[in-house]
Amino acid sequence: MADAANTEPSANPARFSLAQPFDWSRLFFLLQALAGAAWWIMVFTVEGIRVSTLGGLNPGVLVWMDVPLFVVGSLLLAFGWRRFVWIVLPWILLVTVSLFAYSLITRTAGMGALLMIASAFCSTFSAFQLVLGRIPTEYLLHGPFAFCSAPPTDVHGNLRRTVKQLLVFWTLFLAVIPGIIVVVERRLEISLEGSMTLLVLGLVLLLLASALGIWSALTMSARGKGTPLPSAMPRKLVISGPYAFVRNPMAVAGITQGVAVGLILGSWLVVAYALVGSLLWNWLIRPAEEANLRENFGEEFTTYQQRVSCWVPKMRRISAKR
């Protein structure tokens, strides 16, 4: 993550210079501008595109507002005119909320609402990167997600806390949120037909991933003297059990569980939810978590990090056990 002191915007943030580095946020806004222009062309030339993305809305009225604020505005951001973020981003958020509400009420324009949700999501992260030079992940690490070692207690105490955490998180992330996604997906009429093959595959993956998650959580409690939750992290570095194969078996289990639930429900959006969640965790949370582990365990964690991969298991195991 970039240091804010080294990425402070210039005194004249709107000034464009060909010498400016073309970072990923500016690339995103360039692609968004091009995609927006292409979409408007197709709206007026392809009936299916207009109906699936706008429903009964009149494109002749919307084009006069959206082209300057979305297409041209994104293009200006791509060229480094940062001050326009305060115009472009609010417009994107307003359109997203309005179109999503319209789609839920009328059961039309579902693809348009979905595309705008993706645009709002990516535009928000890109706006932070463009203006601040970084994404302020520190605001995510509060409450139960703030890094803190578990208080001293016996193994049974850690196990009880771990079981409670699993029940809460599995209920929320594998039942409640996917359930809401499926309801919205069907309401917007963008769901796909499931199959028995995907159902069976999902059930098998869910069982295997859940077993891995339970094994990882119990190992963390018994050997690490803590829990998987950041606010009660292990007091000892755990490098045995599933942690001898990958550094983040709980994350691997959680991602696989999410994909499995999507397959069981026949929901491609739930599968996407699990995969997007994995990317966010990998890019936004994992670097801070590993920095905390490096601070707490020093060379021991550095050696472990060098010998064990983050996601894909290596053929050999760590010989040392804890």
N, C-alpha and C positions, 0 to 999 in steps of 0.2 A: 504494500500500500504506500502510495507516495506521501512524502512528508509535506505537510501543509506549508511549511516555511519555504520549501523549494518550489512550490507550485502556485504561489500567490499571483492572481491576475495582475496584469500591468496597470499602470495608472490610467491608461486610456483603453479599457477593455473592448470598446467597439471598433477600434482602429484595425483595419485589415492589412496584413502584410504577407506577401508571398513567402517570406522567410519563416513564418510561424509553423511550428510542427503540426502535422495533420494527425491529431490523436484519434482514438477510436470513437470518442463522442461526436466529433465533427464528421467522421465518416458515417456514423449512424444517421445524423441529421441530413447528410447529403443523400443517402439511400432513401430516407423517408420522403424527402422532397421529390425525388425521381419517382418513387412508388406512388405518392399522392397524385402527381401529374398524370402518370399512366392510368391510375384508377379513374380519374375524372374523365379521361378520354374514353375509357371503356364504358363508363356510366352512360355516356351519350351515344355510344355506338353498339353496345351489347345489352340487349334487354334483360338477359339472365343476371348479369352483373348488377344492373340497377335494382332489380327486384330483390335479389338476395342480400344486398348491402344497404339499401335505402327503403325497401318496402314501398309504402305509398307516399313517401315524402317527395316533395317537388325539387328535383335537382337544379332546375333553373333558378330557384331562389337561393339555395344553399351555396352554389358555386361561387357567387359574388362575395361571400364571406369566407369560405373555406380556402379558396385558392390563395388570396393574399395572406391570410393568417396562418394557414397550415403549410401550404406548398412553398410560397415565397418566404415565409418566416423560417421554416426549416432550412431553406437554402441559405438565408442570411446567417443562421447559426453555424452552418457548415463552413462558412467563410470567416468565422471567428467573431461575429458581431454579438457578443455575449449579452448585451443589454436587451436584445429582443427575446431572450428566454422568458422575461416577465410578461410578454404578450403571447408567445407561442404556447408555452406550457399551460397557462390558465385556459386558453382556448381549447386545447386538446382535452383537458380534464372536463371542461364544460360539455363538449361534444360527446365525450365518452359516457358521462353520467346521463345526459339527455337521451342519447341513442339507446343506451342499455334499458332505461325506463320505458322508452317507446317500444322496444322489442319485447319486453316482458308483458306489456299491456296488450299489444296487437298481435304478438306471436309472429311477427315478420321482421325482416332485416337482421336476422340472427348473426349472419356472417359479418355484417357491418359492425355490430356491437362487439363481436369477438375481436375483430381486427383493431378496433379503437381501444379496447382494453389492453391489447398487446402494445399498441402505440403509446398509450399513457404510461404503462409500466416501464417500457424501455426509455421513453423520453424523460421520465423523472430521474432515472439513474444517470442518463447522459447529461441532463441539465446540471446535476450535482458535479459530475466530472468536469464539465465545461467551465462552470463558474468557480468552483473551489479547487479544481485540480485533483480531486479525490472524492470518493464516496464516504460520507461520515458514518462508518460502521459502528462507531463508539455508542451511538444512540440505540443500537440494537442490543447492546450488552448491559442491560439493566434488569433489575428484579431477579427472577429465577434464572436469567441468562447471564448474570454478572459472575465473573470468575471468582470463586472463593473455595478454599479447601473445606472439606467436610469436618464438622466438629468431632472430637474424639468420642468414640462409642464402640460397643462390641459389634461382632459380625452380624448378629441377629438384628440389631438396630439399623445397620446399613441395608440389610436385606429387606426389612420392612419398608424403609423409605424407597428403595429401588422398585419394589413391587408396586407401590402406590404411584410412583412416577410412570412406570410402564402402562398401568391401567389408564391414567389420565391422558398421557400422550397418545397411546394407541386409540383410545376412544375419540379424541379430538381429531387427530390427523388421519386416521384410517377409517373412521365411521362418520363423524359429524361433517367435516369439511367435504369429503367425497360425496356424501349424501346431498349436501347443498349444491355441489357442482352438477350432479346428475339431474336434480330437479330443474336447475337453470338450463342445462343442456337440452333437456326435453321441452322445456317451455319455449326456448328459442328455436326449437325444431332443427337442431344441428347435430343430433345424436346419430350414431351408426348402429346397424343391426349387429348384435353379438352372435356368437356361435358356440356350440358345445365344446369344440376344440379349445377355444380361448378360455372358456369357463374352467375346463379341467386343468389347462396349463396354469391359469391363475391360482387355482386351489393348491396345486403342487408347489408353486413358487411361494405362496403365502405360508404354507406349513414349513418349508425349508428356511425361509427368511425369518419367520417367527422363532424357530428353534435357534437360529444364529443370534437373534436379538436377545433371547433369554440367556443363552450361554454367555454372551458378552457381558450382559448386565450382572449376572451372578459372579462372573470372574472379577469384574470391577469391584463388586462389593466385598467379596471374600479376600482377594489378594491386594486390592488397592486401598482398602479401608475407606471407601467413599461410594459415590453413586454416579450414574451417567450425567446427571444434571449439573450444569456449570456452577450453580450456587453451592453445590456440595461435592466438589471434585475429589478424586482419590488423593490420599496423603502419600501413597507410594506409587511409583511408576509401574504400570502393569505391562509386561511383555510376554506373558504366557497365555495359554488357552488360545482363543481366536486372535488375540493381539500378537501372537507369534507369527501370524501369516499376513495380516494387514493392520495398519495403524488405526483404522477407523471401522471396525466391524459393525458397530452400532449404526453408523451412517449407511454402510452397505446394506445392512438388514432393513433399515427404514425405507430406503429408496426402493429396494426390491419389493417390500410389502406394499408400498404405494402403487407401483406398477401392477402388482398382482391384483390388488383391489380393483384397479381400473379394468383389467382383463375380466375379472369376475362380473363386474357390473356392465361390461360391454361399453365402457365410456372412454373414448379417446382423450377427452379433456382431463379425466382423472389421471391417465397415464402421463399426459403432458404436465399436469400439476406436480407429479412426483419427480419427473425429470428436471423441470425448471427449479423445483425446490433443491434438488441435488446440486445444480449449478450455483445457486445462490449460497448454499451452505459452503461449497468448495471455495468460492471466490470471496465471500464476505465474512464468514464465521471462522473457517478453518485457519486462515493465517493468524488471527488473533488468538485462537485456542492454542496453536502450536507455539506462538511466542510466549504465552503464559506457561506452558509446559517447559519450554527451554529456560525460562526464568526460574522455575521452581526446582527443576531437576538437572539443569546444566549439561555437563558433558555426557551424563548418562542418557538423557533424551536425545542429544545430538547423535550419539553412536547408534541408538535405536532407530532414529530417523534415517540414517544412512543405510542401515541393514534391512529395514522392512519397508515395503512400498506402501503408498497411501491407499490405493484402491485394488490393485491386481496382486494376488498372492504370488510370492516367489516360491521356487521349488524347495528351497532349503528353509529350515526353521532356525530361529535363534536358539542356541544351545542353553543360554542362561535362563534360569527360571526365577520368578519372584512369587 
